[in-house]
């Protein structure tokens, strides 16, 4: 290592420090946070949904709170219906806007399940998908030589559906790939007996 130029050693130190994924051990298994930031499309969609959700919520409140211009009984019913419709759409748009953008993979070794989870801004998790260990068709480490990066993903059965687990360099992801391969081979009953 002392024969290497300082720039190469510095680059290797940078790669070791720039691991974007984290693994947190929990009593039921572990959580893998990919470290990948939200895509620009999702961020824009959430901002647009927040804006229109607030507009619809304001319109619904305005329909209910503004004094009536006409004292006909039929107009009041239409106003209530329109306010309810605007309020429903506003609630859905604001729910989507408050939904998180950071995906996590929960590997639950106690029940033999891999879950795709998105946490909202308050930290409450929403399960996007759940797969039993027996339905995982393979663990793949795809590398890109030009950028010196790799992506670790799980494939559902023999289909094209994949779950992106983590990003980093190949050296950083090999240990996680081996851990996943080892854990996915264990059945939940075997894990329960070992604990």
DRENLOZA-706297 format. One record per atom (N, C-alpha, C, O): residue in one letter; x, y, z. Coordinates in steps of 0.2 Angstrom, whole numbers, plus 2048, in hexadecimal, padded with zeros to 3 digits. Atoms other than C-alpha are relative to their C-alpha. Layout:
<nodes>
AXYZ...
</nodes>
This chain:
<nodes>
X8047FA800X800800800X804806800X80280B7FDX7FB7FA800X80F80C803X8028017F9X8048077F8X7FD7FF807X81480A7F0X7FA8047FCX7FC8067F7X8057FD804X8038117EBX801808800X80380B805X8007F8800X8028247E6X7FB802805X7F67FF806X8047FD7FBX7FA82F7F2X7F98017FDX7F4801801X8067FF803X7EC8337E6X7FB7FA800X7F57FA801X803806801X7E78217E4X7FD7FE807X7F87FC808X8028027F9X7E781E7F7X7FA805802X7F5803806X8057FB7FFX7DC82E7F9X7FA7FE7FDX7F47FF800X806802804X7D08287ECX7FD7FA803X7F77FA804X8038067FDX7CE8177F5X7FD802807X7F87FF809X8037FE7F9X7CB820806X7F98037FEX7F5803802X8067FC802X7BE82B7FDX7FA7FB7FFX7F57FC801X805805801X7B581B7F7X7FE7FD806X7F87FB807X8028037F9X7B5813808X7FC804804X7F7802807X8047FC7FCX7AE822810X7F98027FDX7F4804800X8067FD804X7A1826802X7FA7FA800X7F67FB7FBX805805800X796816806X7FA803801X7F9806806X8067FD7FFX78581C803X7FB7FC804X7F67FF806X8058047FCX77B80E80BX8027FE807X8087FF809X7FF8027F9X77980981DX7FC7FA802X7F77F97FFX8038067FDX7757F9826X7FF801807X80480280BX8018007F9X76C7FA837X7FD7FA802X7F87F7800X8028077FDX76A7EA841X7FA802805X7FB806809X8068007FCX7597E8849X7FF7F9803X8017F5801X8018067FDX7537DB855X7FC7FA7FBX7FD7F47FCX803805804X7487D3847X8047FF7F9X8027FB7F5X7FC801806X7557D5839X8058067FFX809808804X7FC7FA801X75D7E4831X7FD8047FBX7F98027F7X8037FB805X7597F4827X8068027FCX80B8047FEX7FB7FE805X7637F8817X7FD8077FDX7F88077FAX8017F9803X76280B813X8048017FAX80A8017FBX7FB800806X76880D801X8048067FFX8098067FCX7FD7F9800X76D81F803X7FF8047FAX8028097F9X8027FD806X7678237F2X7FB806801X7F6804804X8047FA800X75F8347F1X7FA7FF7FCX7FA7FB7F8X807801804X74D8367EAX8028027F9X8068077F8X7FF7FE807X74C8377D8X7FD8077FFX7F8809803X8037F9802X7488497D0X7F97FF7FFX7F5804801X807801801X7388427CAX7FB800806X7F6803806X8048017FAX73183D7DBX800806804X7FB808806X8007FA7FCX73784D7E3X7FB8067FDX7F8809800X8047FB804X72E8587D5X7F97FE801X7F4802802X807802800X71E84D7D6X7FE801807X7F8803808X8037FF7F9X71D84F7E9X7FF808801X7FB80A805X8017F97FFX7208627E8X7F98027FCX7F68067FFX8067FE803X7128637DBX7FA7FE803X7F5802804X8068037FCX7068587E5X7FF805806X7F9806808X8007FC7FAX70A8637F4X7FC8077FEX7F8809802X8037FA802X7068737EBX7F87FF7FEX7F4803801X807800802X6F686D7E3X7FB7FD806X7F57FF806X8048027FAX6F08647F3X7FF806805X7F9806807X8017FA7FCX6F28757FDX7FB8047FCX7F68077FFX8057FC803X6E887D7EFX7F97FD801X7F4801802X8078037FFX6DA8717F0X7FD800807X7F7801808X8028007F9X6DA871803X7FD807801X7F8808805X8037F97FFX6D8884802X7FA8017FDX7F58057FFX8077FF804X6CA8837F5X7FB7FD804X7F57FF805X8058047FCX6C1876800X7FE805806X7F8805808X8017FB7FBX6C388280FX7FC8067FEX7F7808802X8047FA803X6BD891805X7F97FE7FFX7F5802800X807801802X6AE8887FFX7FC7FF806X7F6801806X8048017FAX6A9883811X7FF807804X7FA808808X8007FA7FBX6AD89481AX7FE8067FDX7FB80A801X8027FA803X6A98A180DX7F8801801X7F57FC800X8078007FFX6978A8810X7FD7FF7F9X8008007F4X804802806X68A8A2803X7FE8077FDX7FC80C800X8037FB804X6868AE7F5X7F97FF7FEX7F58047FDX807802801X6768A57F2X7FD7FC805X8017F8808X8038037FAX66A89F7FFX7FC7FA7FEX7F77F8801X804806803X6638917F4X8037FA804X8097F9805X7FE8067FDX6648807FDX8047FB7FCX8087F87FFX7FC804805X66B8777EEX8078027FFX80B7FE7FEX7F97FD801X67A8827EDX8047FD806X80A7FC805X7FD8027FAX67F87D7FFX8027F87FFX8087F7801X7FE807802X67F86A7FAX8058007FBX80A7FB7FCX7FB801805X68986D7EBX807803803X80C800802X7FA7FE7FCX6968777F6X8037FB804X8097FA804X7FE8057FCX697869802X8037FA7FCX8097F87FEX7FD806804X69A85C7F5X8068027FCX80B7FE7FCX7FA7FD803X6A78677ECX805800805X80B7FE804X7FB7FF7FBX6B086A7FCX8027F9802X8087F8803X7FE8077FFX6B0857800X8047FD7FBX8097FA7FDX7FC803806X6B78537EFX807803800X80C8007FFX7FA7FD800X6C48607F0X8047FE806X80A7FD806X7FC8027FAX6C985B802X8037F97FFX8087F7801X7FE806802X6CA8497FCX8068007FCX80B7FC7FEX7FA7FF805X6D684D7EEX806803804X80B801803X7FA7FC7FDX6E08597F9X8037FB805X8097FB806X7FD8057FCX6E284B806X8057FB7FDX80A7F97FFX7FC805803X6E883F7FAX8078037FDX80C8007FEX7FA7FD802X6F484B7F2X805802805X80B801805X7FC7FE7FAX6FB851803X8037F9803X8097FA805X7FD8067FEX6FD83F808X8067FD7FCX80B7FC7FEX7FA802804X70883B7F9X806805800X80B803800X7FA7FB7FFX71284B7FBX8047FF807X80A800807X7FC8017FAX71684680DX8037F9801X8077F8805X7FD806800X71B835809X8078007FFX80A8057FBX7F9800801X72D83180AX8037FF7F9X8007FD7F5X7FD801807X73A8307FCX8067FB801X8087F97FCX7FB8057FEX747825805X7FE7F9801X7FA7F8805X8028077FFX745813802X8057FC804X80B7FD804X7FC8047FCX74B80680EX7FE7F87FEX7F87F77FCX801807801X74C7F380DX8017FD807X8067FD80AX8008047F9X7477E981DX8017F97FFX7FD7F67FBX7FF807800X74E7D881EX7FE7FD807X8027FE80CX8038037FAX7437CF82BX8027F9801X7FE7F57FEX7FE8077FFX74C7BF830X7FC7FC804X7FC7F6804X8058047FCX73F7BB83DX7FA7FD7FDX7F87F77FFX806803803X7317B8831X8027FE7F9X7FE7FC7F5X7FD801807X73C7B6821X7FD8047FAX7FA8017F6X8037FB804X7367C5818X8058067FEX808808802X7FD7FA802X73E7D380EX7FB8057FEX7F68047FAX8057FB801X7347E380EX8038077FDX8098097FFX7FE7F9803X7367F3803X7FC805804X7F5805804X8047FB7FBX73180280FX8028077FEX8088087FCX7FF7F9801X73081480CX7FE804807X7F8803809X8027FD7FAX73081F81CX7FE8077FEX80280B7FAX8027F9801X72783081CX804804804X809802807X7FC7FB7FDX72E840822X8007FF808X80480280BX8008017F9X72883C834X8037F9802X8037F8808X7FD8067FFX73082B833X7FC7FA800X7FE7F4802X805806800X721820832X8017FC7F9X8017FF7F4X7FE804806X725811826X7F97FE7FCX7F47FD7FFX805803804X71A80C817X8037FB7FCX8077FC7F8X7FE806804X71C7FB810X7FE8007F9X7F88007F8X802800807X71D7FB7FDX7FF7F97FDX7FB7F87F9X801807803X7207E97FAX8037FB805X8087FD809X7FD8057FCX7247D9804X8017FA7FCX7FC7F77F9X7FF807803X72C7C97FEX8037FB805X8077FD809X7FE8057FCX72F7B9807X8077FE7FDX8097FF7F7X7F9802802X7417B2807X8007FB7FAX8047FB7F6X801805805X73B7A47FCX7FE8037F9X7FF7FF7F4X8027FD807X7357B07EEX8068047FDX8058067F7X7FB7FC803X7467B87ECX8047FC7FBX8077F67FDX7FD805806X74D7B17DBX808801800X80B7FD7FDX7F97FF800X75F7B97DDX802806803X7FE80B804X7FD7FA7FDX76A7C67E4X8068027FBX80A7FE7F9X7FC7FE805X7737D07D7X804806802X80280B805X7FC7FA7FFX7827DC7D8X8028027F9X8077FF7F6X7FE7FD807X7837E67C8X805806801X80480A804X7FA7FB800X7937F07C5X8008047FAX7FE8027F5X7FF7FB806X7967FF7BAX807802800X80A806805X7F87FF800X7A97FF7B6X8018087FFX80680A801X7FE7F9802X7A88117AFX800805806X804809807X8017FC7FBX7A28197BFX8027FD807X80280080CX7FE8047FAX7A980C7CBX7FB7FF806X7FC80080CX8068017FCX7988097D3X7FC7FA7FFX7FD7F77FAX804807801X78D7FA7D6X7F9801804X7F8805808X8078007FEX77B7F77DAX7FE7F9802X7FF7F47FFX8028067FEX7757E97E5X7F87FF800X7F5804803X808801801X7637E27E1X7FE7F9801X8027F4800X8038067FFX7587D47E5X7FB7FF7FAX7F78047F8X805801806X74D7CC7D7X7FB7FB803X7FC7F6807X8058037FDX73C7C67DBX7FF7FA7FBX7FD7FA7F5X801807804X73A7B37D5X8048007FAX80A8027FAX7FC800806X73F7B27C3X7FD8057FBX7FD8047F5X8037FB804X7377C27BDX8058067FFX80B805802X7FC7FA801X73E7D37B8X7FF805806X80380A806X8017FB7FAX7387DB7C9X8067FF804X8087FA807X7FA8007FCX7477E07D3X7FF805806X7FB80A805X8007FB7FAX7497E97E4X807802801X80C7FE802X7F97FD7FFX7587F57E5X802800807X7FE80380BX7FE8007F9X7617F27F5X805805802X803809807X7FB7FB7FEX7707FD7F6X8058027FAX8057FE7F5X7FB7FD805X77D8077EBX806801804X80780380AX7FA7FF7FDX78F8087EEX8067FD7FBX8047FD7F5X7FB803804X79F8017E7X8007F8801X7FC7F6806X801808800X7A17EE7E4X8037FE807X8007F980AX7FD8037FAX7AD7EC7F3X7FC802806X7FC7FE80BX8057FE7FBX7A07F57FEX7FA7FB801X7F87F9806X806804800X7927EA7F9X8017F8800X7FC7F5801X7FF807800X79A7D97F8X7FE7FD807X7FB7F8807X8028027FAX7987D780BX7F87FF801X7F67FB804X8078007FFX7867DC80BX7FC7FA7FBX7F87F77FEX803805804X7827D07FCX8017F9803X7FC7F5803X7FF8067FDX78A7C2805X7FB7FF807X7F97F9808X8048007FAX7807C6815X7F97FE7FEX7F57FA801X806802803X7707C680BX7FF7F97FEX7FA7F67FFX800807803X7747B6802X7FF7FB806X7FC7F6806X8008047FAX7777AE813X7F9800804X7F77FB805X8077FF7FDX7677B581BX7FA7FD7FCX7F67FA7FFX805802804X75C7B180DX7FF7F87FFX7FA7F57FDX800808800X76179E80DX7FD7FD806X7FB7F8806X8028027FAX75B79D81FX7F8800800X7F68067FFX8078007FFX749798822X7FE803806X80280380BX8027FC7FAX73F7A282FX7FF7FB806X8017FD80CX8008057FAX73C79283AX8077FE802X8087FD808X7F98017FEX74F78F83AX803805803X806805809X7FE7FA7FCX7527A083FX7FD801807X80080380BX8048007F9X74579F84DX8047FB805X8047FD80BX7FD8057FCX74D78F853X807802803X80A801808X7F97FE7FEX75F797853X800806805X805806809X8007FB7FBX7597A685DX7FF7FF807X7FE80380B
</nodes>
